[in-house]
């Protein structure tokens, strides 16, 4: 399951706005997280991309 920062508001166009997303028991590497946050990727695409990378 995914954990989203409590400061992240999912009503804001589902964009990350410099907030980072973590897996339970596994934090995404800072560089990857920062890059994706700065690009404001859509959450669903982020989930799919990271999930594929972790498999």
CHARMM-style PDB file with segment names, atoms N, HN, CA, C and O in Angstrom:
ATOM      1  N   UNK     1       0.830  -1.202   0.000  1.00  0.00      PROA
ATOM      2  CA  UNK     1       0.000   0.000   0.000  1.00  0.00      PROA
ATOM      3  C   UNK     1       0.861   1.247   0.000  1.00  0.00      PROA
ATOM      4  O   UNK     1       2.023   1.232   0.407  1.00  0.00      PROA
ATOM      5  N   UNK     2       0.256   2.324  -0.469  1.00  0.00      PROA
ATOM      6  HN  UNK     2      -0.687   2.336  -0.800  1.00  0.00      PROA
ATOM      7  CA  UNK     2       0.969   3.592  -0.558  1.00  0.00      PROA
ATOM      8  C   UNK     2       0.609   4.483   0.621  1.00  0.00      PROA
ATOM      9  O   UNK     2      -0.536   4.524   1.071  1.00  0.00      PROA
ATOM     10  N   UNK     3       1.619   5.195   1.108  1.00  0.00      PROA
ATOM     11  HN  UNK     3       2.550   5.161   0.743  1.00  0.00      PROA
ATOM     12  CA  UNK     3       1.363   6.226   2.108  1.00  0.00      PROA
ATOM     13  C   UNK     3       1.664   7.575   1.493  1.00  0.00      PROA
ATOM     14  O   UNK     3       2.714   7.762   0.878  1.00  0.00      PROA
ATOM     15  N   UNK     4       0.750   8.513   1.655  1.00  0.00      PROA
ATOM     16  HN  UNK     4      -0.102   8.360   2.155  1.00  0.00      PROA
ATOM     17  CA  UNK     4       0.960   9.855   1.124  1.00  0.00      PROA
ATOM     18  C   UNK     4       1.122  10.814   2.297  1.00  0.00      PROA
ATOM     19  O   UNK     4       0.417  10.704   3.301  1.00  0.00      PROA
ATOM     20  N   UNK     5       2.047  11.748   2.166  1.00  0.00      PROA
ATOM     21  HN  UNK     5       2.620  11.837   1.352  1.00  0.00      PROA
ATOM     22  CA  UNK     5       2.270  12.736   3.222  1.00  0.00      PROA
ATOM     23  C   UNK     5       0.949  13.364   3.644  1.00  0.00      PROA
ATOM     24  O   UNK     5       0.114  13.693   2.802  1.00  0.00      PROA
ATOM     25  N   UNK     6       0.765  13.530   4.950  1.00  0.00      PROA
ATOM     26  HN  UNK     6       1.444  13.263   5.634  1.00  0.00      PROA
ATOM     27  CA  UNK     6      -0.479  14.122   5.440  1.00  0.00      PROA
ATOM     28  C   UNK     6      -0.618  15.562   4.981  1.00  0.00      PROA
ATOM     29  O   UNK     6      -1.720  16.111   4.996  1.00  0.00      PROA
ATOM     30  N   UNK     7       0.491  16.187   4.569  1.00  0.00      PROA
ATOM     31  HN  UNK     7       1.386  15.741   4.557  1.00  0.00      PROA
ATOM     32  CA  UNK     7       0.419  17.560   4.088  1.00  0.00      PROA
ATOM     33  C   UNK     7      -0.026  17.622   2.629  1.00  0.00      PROA
ATOM     34  O   UNK     7      -0.373  18.690   2.123  1.00  0.00      PROA
ATOM     35  N   UNK     8      -0.014  16.486   1.966  1.00  0.00      PROA
ATOM     36  HN  UNK     8       0.268  15.618   2.376  1.00  0.00      PROA
ATOM     37  CA  UNK     8      -0.414  16.453   0.557  1.00  0.00      PROA
ATOM     38  C   UNK     8      -1.932  16.456   0.445  1.00  0.00      PROA
ATOM     39  O   UNK     8      -2.610  15.638   1.067  1.00  0.00      PROA
ATOM     40  N   UNK     9      -2.464  17.383  -0.355  1.00  0.00      PROA
ATOM     41  HN  UNK     9      -1.913  18.048  -0.860  1.00  0.00      PROA
ATOM     42  CA  UNK     9      -3.909  17.485  -0.524  1.00  0.00      PROA
ATOM     43  C   UNK     9      -4.300  16.884  -1.870  1.00  0.00      PROA
ATOM     44  O   UNK     9      -4.019  17.484  -2.907  1.00  0.00      PROA
ATOM     45  N   UNK    10      -4.939  15.718  -1.882  1.00  0.00      PROA
ATOM     46  HN  UNK    10      -5.167  15.231  -1.040  1.00  0.00      PROA
ATOM     47  CA  UNK    10      -5.265  15.033  -3.132  1.00  0.00      PROA
ATOM     48  C   UNK    10      -6.277  15.776  -4.000  1.00  0.00      PROA
ATOM     49  O   UNK    10      -6.492  15.394  -5.150  1.00  0.00      PROA
ATOM     50  N   UNK    11      -6.894  16.815  -3.482  1.00  0.00      PROA
ATOM     51  HN  UNK    11      -6.720  17.126  -2.548  1.00  0.00      PROA
ATOM     52  CA  UNK    11      -7.842  17.588  -4.292  1.00  0.00      PROA
ATOM     53  C   UNK    11      -7.128  18.575  -5.205  1.00  0.00      PROA
ATOM     54  O   UNK    11      -7.755  19.154  -6.092  1.00  0.00      PROA
ATOM     55  N   UNK    12      -5.829  18.778  -5.005  1.00  0.00      PROA
ATOM     56  HN  UNK    12      -5.319  18.308  -4.284  1.00  0.00      PROA
ATOM     57  CA  UNK    12      -5.092  19.748  -5.817  1.00  0.00      PROA
ATOM     58  C   UNK    12      -4.602  19.116  -7.112  1.00  0.00      PROA
ATOM     59  O   UNK    12      -3.399  18.951  -7.315  1.00  0.00      PROA
ATOM     60  N   UNK    13      -5.528  18.768  -7.976  1.00  0.00      PROA
ATOM     61  HN  UNK    13      -6.505  18.903  -7.811  1.00  0.00      PROA
ATOM     62  CA  UNK    13      -5.208  18.250  -9.300  1.00  0.00      PROA
ATOM     63  C   UNK    13      -4.343  16.983  -9.265  1.00  0.00      PROA
ATOM     64  O   UNK    13      -3.699  16.645 -10.259  1.00  0.00      PROA
ATOM     65  N   UNK    14      -4.327  16.296  -8.143  1.00  0.00      PROA
ATOM     66  HN  UNK    14      -4.850  16.571  -7.336  1.00  0.00      PROA
ATOM     67  CA  UNK    14      -3.522  15.092  -7.993  1.00  0.00      PROA
ATOM     68  C   UNK    14      -2.053  15.322  -8.356  1.00  0.00      PROA
ATOM     69  O   UNK    14      -1.396  14.431  -8.895  1.00  0.00      PROA
ATOM     70  N   UNK    15      -1.546  16.511  -8.062  1.00  0.00      PROA
ATOM     71  HN  UNK    15      -2.079  17.235  -7.625  1.00  0.00      PROA
ATOM     72  CA  UNK    15      -0.141  16.782  -8.326  1.00  0.00      PROA
ATOM     73  C   UNK    15       0.627  16.826  -7.015  1.00  0.00      PROA
ATOM     74  O   UNK    15       0.050  17.048  -5.950  1.00  0.00      PROA
ATOM     75  N   UNK    16       1.931  16.613  -7.105  1.00  0.00      PROA
ATOM     76  HN  UNK    16       2.399  16.433  -7.971  1.00  0.00      PROA
ATOM     77  CA  UNK    16       2.695  16.365  -5.897  1.00  0.00      PROA
ATOM     78  C   UNK    16       3.141  17.619  -5.151  1.00  0.00      PROA
ATOM     79  O   UNK    16       3.274  17.595  -3.928  1.00  0.00      PROA
ATOM     80  N   UNK    17       3.374  18.716  -5.877  1.00  0.00      PROA
ATOM     81  HN  UNK    17       3.266  18.736  -6.871  1.00  0.00      PROA
ATOM     82  CA  UNK    17       3.731  19.964  -5.210  1.00  0.00      PROA
ATOM     83  C   UNK    17       4.849  19.780  -4.189  1.00  0.00      PROA
ATOM     84  O   UNK    17       4.740  20.236  -3.051  1.00  0.00      PROA
ATOM     85  N   UNK    18       5.930  19.107  -4.604  1.00  0.00      PROA
ATOM     86  HN  UNK    18       6.018  18.736  -5.529  1.00  0.00      PROA
ATOM     87  CA  UNK    18       7.112  18.917  -3.771  1.00  0.00      PROA
ATOM     88  C   UNK    18       6.890  18.022  -2.558  1.00  0.00      PROA
ATOM     89  O   UNK    18       7.730  17.984  -1.659  1.00  0.00      PROA
ATOM     90  N   UNK    19       5.778  17.303  -2.521  1.00  0.00      PROA
ATOM     91  HN  UNK    19       5.095  17.334  -3.251  1.00  0.00      PROA
ATOM     92  CA  UNK    19       5.574  16.324  -1.463  1.00  0.00      PROA
ATOM     93  C   UNK    19       6.037  14.966  -1.975  1.00  0.00      PROA
ATOM     94  O   UNK    19       5.867  14.646  -3.152  1.00  0.00      PROA
ATOM     95  N   UNK    20       6.613  14.185  -1.097  1.00  0.00      PROA
ATOM     96  HN  UNK    20       6.751  14.445  -0.141  1.00  0.00      PROA
ATOM     97  CA  UNK    20       7.136  12.889  -1.515  1.00  0.00      PROA
ATOM     98  C   UNK    20       6.232  11.753  -1.057  1.00  0.00      PROA
ATOM     99  O   UNK    20       5.553  11.849  -0.036  1.00  0.00      PROA
ATOM    100  N   UNK    21       6.241  10.688  -1.828  1.00  0.00      PROA
ATOM    101  HN  UNK    21       6.793  10.611  -2.658  1.00  0.00      PROA
ATOM    102  CA  UNK    21       5.405   9.534  -1.527  1.00  0.00      PROA
ATOM    103  C   UNK    21       6.275   8.365  -1.084  1.00  0.00      PROA
ATOM    104  O   UNK    21       7.363   8.164  -1.624  1.00  0.00      PROA
ATOM    105  N   UNK    22       5.820   7.612  -0.131  1.00  0.00      PROA
ATOM    106  HN  UNK    22       4.937   7.776   0.308  1.00  0.00      PROA
ATOM    107  CA  UNK    22       6.587   6.500   0.415  1.00  0.00      PROA
ATOM    108  C   UNK    22       5.796   5.202   0.358  1.00  0.00      PROA
ATOM    109  O   UNK    22       4.573   5.199   0.503  1.00  0.00      PROA
ATOM    110  N   UNK    23       6.501   4.110   0.148  1.00  0.00      PROA
ATOM    111  HN  UNK    23       7.494   4.113   0.030  1.00  0.00      PROA
ATOM    112  CA  UNK    23       5.906   2.800   0.335  1.00  0.00      PROA
ATOM    113  C   UNK    23       6.010   2.434   1.802  1.00  0.00      PROA
ATOM    114  O   UNK    23       6.940   2.867   2.483  1.00  0.00      PROA
ATOM    115  N   UNK    24       5.062   1.637   2.304  1.00  0.00      PROA
ATOM    116  HN  UNK    24       4.307   1.286   1.750  1.00  0.00      PROA
ATOM    117  CA  UNK    24       5.175   1.150   3.668  1.00  0.00      PROA
ATOM    118  C   UNK    24       6.453   0.319   3.775  1.00  0.00      PROA
ATOM    119  O   UNK    24       6.642  -0.654   3.044  1.00  0.00      PROA
ATOM    120  N   UNK    25       7.327   0.723   4.701  1.00  0.00      PROA
ATOM    121  HN  UNK    25       7.174   1.513   5.294  1.00  0.00      PROA
ATOM    122  CA  UNK    25       8.558  -0.019   4.920  1.00  0.00      PROA
ATOM    123  C   UNK    25       9.637   0.241   3.877  1.00  0.00      PROA
ATOM    124  O   UNK    25      10.688  -0.398   3.910  1.00  0.00      PROA
ATOM    125  N   UNK    26       9.397   1.165   2.953  1.00  0.00      PROA
ATOM    126  HN  UNK    26       8.542   1.684   2.926  1.00  0.00      PROA
ATOM    127  CA  UNK    26      10.393   1.449   1.916  1.00  0.00      PROA
ATOM    128  C   UNK    26      10.233   2.879   1.433  1.00  0.00      PROA
ATOM    129  O   UNK    26       9.213   3.228   0.839  1.00  0.00      PROA
ATOM    130  N   UNK    27      11.226   3.697   1.683  1.00  0.00      PROA
ATOM    131  HN  UNK    27      12.055   3.414   2.166  1.00  0.00      PROA
ATOM    132  CA  UNK    27      11.145   5.080   1.207  1.00  0.00      PROA
ATOM    133  C   UNK    27      11.785   5.181  -0.161  1.00  0.00      PROA
ATOM    134  O   UNK    27      12.833   4.587  -0.414  1.00  0.00      PROA
ATOM    135  N   UNK    28      11.149   5.936  -1.039  1.00  0.00      PROA
ATOM    136  HN  UNK    28      10.298   6.419  -0.832  1.00  0.00      PROA
ATOM    137  CA  UNK    28      11.700   6.152  -2.367  1.00  0.00      PROA
ATOM    138  C   UNK    28      12.978   6.978  -2.232  1.00  0.00      PROA
ATOM    139  O   UNK    28      13.039   7.898  -1.416  1.00  0.00      PROA
ATOM    140  N   UNK    29      13.987   6.657  -3.019  1.00  0.00      PROA
ATOM    141  HN  UNK    29      13.938   5.910  -3.682  1.00  0.00      PROA
ATOM    142  CA  UNK    29      15.233   7.420  -2.955  1.00  0.00      PROA
ATOM    143  C   UNK    29      14.966   8.907  -3.186  1.00  0.00      PROA
ATOM    144  O   UNK    29      14.161   9.281  -4.038  1.00  0.00      PROA
ATOM    145  N   UNK    30      15.656   9.745  -2.413  1.00  0.00      PROA
ATOM    146  HN  UNK    30      16.310   9.441  -1.721  1.00  0.00      PROA
ATOM    147  CA  UNK    30      15.396  11.189  -2.435  1.00  0.00      PROA
ATOM    148  C   UNK    30      15.476  11.770  -3.840  1.00  0.00      PROA
ATOM    149  O   UNK    30      14.623  12.566  -4.233  1.00  0.00      PROA
ATOM    150  N   UNK    31      16.490  11.378  -4.596  1.00  0.00      PROA
ATOM    151  HN  UNK    31      17.183  10.732  -4.277  1.00  0.00      PROA
ATOM    152  CA  UNK    31      16.671  11.976  -5.923  1.00  0.00      PROA
ATOM    153  C   UNK    31      15.476  11.672  -6.813  1.00  0.00      PROA
ATOM    154  O   UNK    31      14.948  12.567  -7.474  1.00  0.00      PROA
ATOM    155  N   UNK    32      15.047  10.414  -6.835  1.00  0.00      PROA
ATOM    156  HN  UNK    32      15.476   9.687  -6.299  1.00  0.00      PROA
ATOM    157  CA  UNK    32      13.896  10.019  -7.651  1.00  0.00      PROA
ATOM    158  C   UNK    32      12.643  10.748  -7.181  1.00  0.00      PROA
ATOM    159  O   UNK    32      11.867  11.267  -7.984  1.00  0.00      PROA
ATOM    160  N   UNK    33      12.463  10.775  -5.868  1.00  0.00      PROA
ATOM    161  HN  UNK    33      13.093  10.353  -5.216  1.00  0.00      PROA
ATOM    162  CA  UNK    33      11.285  11.422  -5.304  1.00  0.00      PROA
ATOM    163  C   UNK    33      11.265  12.903  -5.660  1.00  0.00      PROA
ATOM    164  O   UNK    33      10.246  13.426  -6.109  1.00  0.00      PROA
ATOM    165  N   UNK    34      12.396  13.576  -5.458  1.00  0.00      PROA
ATOM    166  HN  UNK    34      13.224  13.151  -5.093  1.00  0.00      PROA
ATOM    167  CA  UNK    34      12.464  15.015  -5.754  1.00  0.00      PROA
ATOM    168  C   UNK    34      12.212  15.294  -7.222  1.00  0.00      PROA
ATOM    169  O   UNK    34      11.524  16.255  -7.565  1.00  0.00      PROA
ATOM    170  N   UNK    35      12.767  14.460  -8.092  1.00  0.00      PROA
ATOM    171  HN  UNK    35      13.326  13.679  -7.813  1.00  0.00      PROA
ATOM    172  CA  UNK    35      12.589  14.662  -9.526  1.00  0.00      PROA
ATOM    173  C   UNK    35      11.116  14.549  -9.905  1.00  0.00      PROA
ATOM    174  O   UNK    35      10.600  15.358 -10.676  1.00  0.00      PROA
ATOM    175  N   UNK    36      10.445  13.540  -9.357  1.00  0.00      PROA
ATOM    176  HN  UNK    36      10.864  12.882  -8.730  1.00  0.00      PROA
ATOM    177  CA  UNK    36       9.043  13.336  -9.697  1.00  0.00      PROA
ATOM    178  C   UNK    36       8.176  14.427  -9.067  1.00  0.00      PROA
ATOM    179  O   UNK    36       7.234  14.912  -9.695  1.00  0.00      PROA
ATOM    180  N   UNK    37       8.493  14.815  -7.822  1.00  0.00      PROA
ATOM    181  HN  UNK    37       9.258  14.421  -7.312  1.00  0.00      PROA
ATOM    182  CA  UNK    37       7.735  15.876  -7.177  1.00  0.00      PROA
ATOM    183  C   UNK    37       7.843  17.169  -7.975  1.00  0.00      PROA
ATOM    184  O   UNK    37       6.846  17.865  -8.172  1.00  0.00      PROA
ATOM    185  N   UNK    38       9.041  17.491  -8.432  1.00  0.00      PROA
ATOM    186  HN  UNK    38       9.851  16.926  -8.273  1.00  0.00      PROA
ATOM    187  CA  UNK    38       9.253  18.755  -9.127  1.00  0.00      PROA
ATOM    188  C   UNK    38       8.549  18.781 -10.471  1.00  0.00      PROA
ATOM    189  O   UNK    38       8.197  19.848 -10.975  1.00  0.00      PROA
ATOM    190  N   UNK    39       8.344  17.608 -11.050  1.00  0.00      PROA
ATOM    191  HN  UNK    39       8.630  16.742 -10.641  1.00  0.00      PROA
ATOM    192  CA  UNK    39       7.661  17.549 -12.342  1.00  0.00      PROA
ATOM    193  C   UNK    39       6.143  17.511 -12.191  1.00  0.00      PROA
ATOM    194  O   UNK    39       5.424  17.652 -13.179  1.00  0.00      PROA
ATOM    195  N   UNK    40       5.651  17.325 -10.978  1.00  0.00      PROA
ATOM    196  HN  UNK    40       6.235  17.211 -10.175  1.00  0.00      PROA
ATOM    197  CA  UNK    40       4.211  17.316 -10.748  1.00  0.00      PROA
ATOM    198  C   UNK    40       3.501  16.218 -11.525  1.00  0.00      PROA
ATOM    199  O   UNK    40       2.441  16.443 -12.109  1.00  0.00      PROA
ATOM    200  N   UNK    41       4.090  15.037 -11.526  1.00  0.00      PROA
ATOM    201  HN  UNK    41       4.951  14.855 -11.051  1.00  0.00      PROA
ATOM    202  CA  UNK    41       3.484  13.919 -12.254  1.00  0.00      PROA
ATOM    203  C   UNK    41       2.129  13.555 -11.655  1.00  0.00      PROA
ATOM    204  O   UNK    41       1.896  13.723 -10.458  1.00  0.00      PROA
ATOM    205  N   UNK    42       1.253  13.058 -12.503  1.00  0.00      PROA
ATOM    206  HN  UNK    42       1.443  12.922 -13.476  1.00  0.00      PROA
ATOM    207  CA  UNK    42      -0.023  12.541 -12.020  1.00  0.00      PROA
ATOM    208  C   UNK    42       0.252  11.319 -11.137  1.00  0.00      PROA
ATOM    209  O   UNK    42       1.094  10.483 -11.463  1.00  0.00      PROA
ATOM    210  N   UNK    43      -0.465  11.230 -10.022  1.00  0.00      PROA
ATOM    211  HN  UNK    43      -1.149  11.910  -9.757  1.00  0.00      PROA
ATOM    212  CA  UNK    43      -0.205  10.178  -9.044  1.00  0.00      PROA
ATOM    213  C   UNK    43      -0.262   8.780  -9.640  1.00  0.00      PROA
ATOM    214  O   UNK    43       0.598   7.945  -9.361  1.00  0.00      PROA
ATOM    215  N   UNK    44      -1.275   8.527 -10.460  1.00  0.00      PROA
ATOM    216  HN  UNK    44      -1.974   9.205 -10.686  1.00  0.00      PROA
ATOM    217  CA  UNK    44      -1.436   7.176 -11.008  1.00  0.00      PROA
ATOM    218  C   UNK    44      -0.207   6.785 -11.823  1.00  0.00      PROA
ATOM    219  O   UNK    44       0.277   5.657 -11.720  1.00  0.00      PROA
ATOM    220  N   UNK    45       0.291   7.703 -12.621  1.00  0.00      PROA
ATOM    221  HN  UNK    45      -0.101   8.619 -12.704  1.00  0.00      PROA
ATOM    222  CA  UNK    45       1.475   7.419 -13.418  1.00  0.00      PROA
ATOM    223  C   UNK    45       2.684   7.201 -12.529  1.00  0.00      PROA
ATOM    224  O   UNK    45       3.513   6.333 -12.800  1.00  0.00      PROA
ATOM    225  N   UNK    46       2.786   7.987 -11.470  1.00  0.00      PROA
ATOM    226  HN  UNK    46       2.112   8.692 -11.249  1.00  0.00      PROA
ATOM    227  CA  UNK    46       3.888   7.831 -10.522  1.00  0.00      PROA
ATOM    228  C   UNK    46       3.840   6.450  -9.888  1.00  0.00      PROA
ATOM    229  O   UNK    46       4.856   5.760  -9.805  1.00  0.00      PROA
ATOM    230  N   UNK    47       2.649   6.049  -9.440  1.00  0.00      PROA
ATOM    231  HN  UNK    47       1.823   6.609  -9.507  1.00  0.00      PROA
ATOM    232  CA  UNK    47       2.496   4.739  -8.823  1.00  0.00      PROA
ATOM    233  C   UNK    47       2.919   3.634  -9.785  1.00  0.00      PROA
ATOM    234  O   UNK    47       3.679   2.740  -9.412  1.00  0.00      PROA
ATOM    235  N   UNK    48       2.430   3.695 -11.015  1.00  0.00      PROA
ATOM    236  HN  UNK    48       1.813   4.422 -11.318  1.00  0.00      PROA
ATOM    237  CA  UNK    48       2.738   2.653 -11.994  1.00  0.00      PROA
ATOM    238  C   UNK    48       4.241   2.605 -12.280  1.00  0.00      PROA
ATOM    239  O   UNK    48       4.831   1.527 -12.348  1.00  0.00      PROA
ATOM    240  N   UNK    49       4.849   3.770 -12.446  1.00  0.00      PROA
ATOM    241  HN  UNK    49       4.370   4.646 -12.391  1.00  0.00      PROA
ATOM    242  CA  UNK    49       6.270   3.852 -12.767  1.00  0.00      PROA
ATOM    243  C   UNK    49       7.121   3.290 -11.642  1.00  0.00      PROA
ATOM    244  O   UNK    49       8.018   2.481 -11.882  1.00  0.00      PROA
ATOM    245  N   UNK    50       6.846   3.712 -10.420  1.00  0.00      PROA
ATOM    246  HN  UNK    50       6.118   4.369 -10.225  1.00  0.00      PROA
ATOM    247  CA  UNK    50       7.645   3.258  -9.282  1.00  0.00      PROA
ATOM    248  C   UNK    50       7.407   1.776  -9.018  1.00  0.00      PROA
ATOM    249  O   UNK    50       8.345   1.038  -8.717  1.00  0.00      PROA
ATOM    250  N   UNK    51       6.176   1.345  -9.130  1.00  0.00      PROA
ATOM    251  HN  UNK    51       5.413   1.944  -9.375  1.00  0.00      PROA
ATOM    252  CA  UNK    51       5.876  -0.067  -8.904  1.00  0.00      PROA
ATOM    253  C   UNK    51       6.654  -0.931  -9.891  1.00  0.00      PROA
ATOM    254  O   UNK    51       7.208  -1.963  -9.510  1.00  0.00      PROA
ATOM    255  N   UNK    52       6.698  -0.520 -11.145  1.00  0.00      PROA
ATOM    256  HN  UNK    52       6.248   0.318 -11.455  1.00  0.00      PROA
ATOM    257  CA  UNK    52       7.459  -1.263 -12.147  1.00  0.00      PROA
ATOM    258  C   UNK    52       8.944  -1.270 -11.815  1.00  0.00      PROA
ATOM    259  O   UNK    52       9.605  -2.296 -11.976  1.00  0.00      PROA
ATOM    260  N   UNK    53       9.479  -0.142 -11.355  1.00  0.00      PROA
ATOM    261  HN  UNK    53       8.942   0.692 -11.225  1.00  0.00      PROA
ATOM    262  CA  UNK    53      10.891  -0.055 -11.009  1.00  0.00      PROA
ATOM    263  C   UNK    53      11.237  -0.968  -9.834  1.00  0.00      PROA
ATOM    264  O   UNK    53      12.347  -1.495  -9.762  1.00  0.00      PROA
ATOM    265  N   UNK    54      10.293  -1.155  -8.918  1.00  0.00      PROA
ATOM    266  HN  UNK    54       9.391  -0.727  -8.977  1.00  0.00      PROA
ATOM    267  CA  UNK    54      10.565  -1.933  -7.719  1.00  0.00      PROA
ATOM    268  C   UNK    54      10.405  -3.435  -7.938  1.00  0.00      PROA
ATOM    269  O   UNK    54      10.890  -4.234  -7.137  1.00  0.00      PROA
ATOM    270  N   UNK    55       9.733  -3.818  -9.008  1.00  0.00      PROA
ATOM    271  HN  UNK    55       9.339  -3.169  -9.658  1.00  0.00      PROA
ATOM    272  CA  UNK    55       9.507  -5.245  -9.254  1.00  0.00      PROA
ATOM    273  C   UNK    55      10.771  -5.922  -9.768  1.00  0.00      PROA
ATOM    274  OT1 UNK    55      10.764  -7.125 -10.029  1.00  0.00      PROA
TER     275      UNK     55
END
